Amino acid sequence: MGEEINNKMTKKAGGIIFFLVAAMLTAVGAAVFAAQSYKVDAGNTTAINEWGICRRVTNAGGYPSVFVPTNTSAEWTTFI
């Protein structure tokens, strides 16, 4: 009886650990692919697709570079 309880506890603990590891890897993977900002140099155009909105940002040369914030949806939508 005691061995059966230990096996159930071990399986449950293993499932919880697997879930936590999977959740952490998912969170890290999402963070790796999210760009916090872009830089568009003078005379260049960059296609930026963040937060479900895709725009081409052009720096016609008035500034050496343009900072485009995309860390949050609010930053990106305010910029565009």
Sequence and secondary structure as in RCSB ss.txt:
>XXXX:A:sequence
MGEEINNKMTKKAGGIIFFLVAAMLTAVGAAVFAAQSYKVDAGNTTAINEWGICRRVTNAGGYPSVFVPTNTSAE
WTTFI
>XXXX:A:secstr
 HHHHHHHHHHHHHHHHHHHHHHHHHHHHHHHH  SEEEEETT EEEEEETTEEEEEE  SSSSEEEEE SSHHH
HHHH 
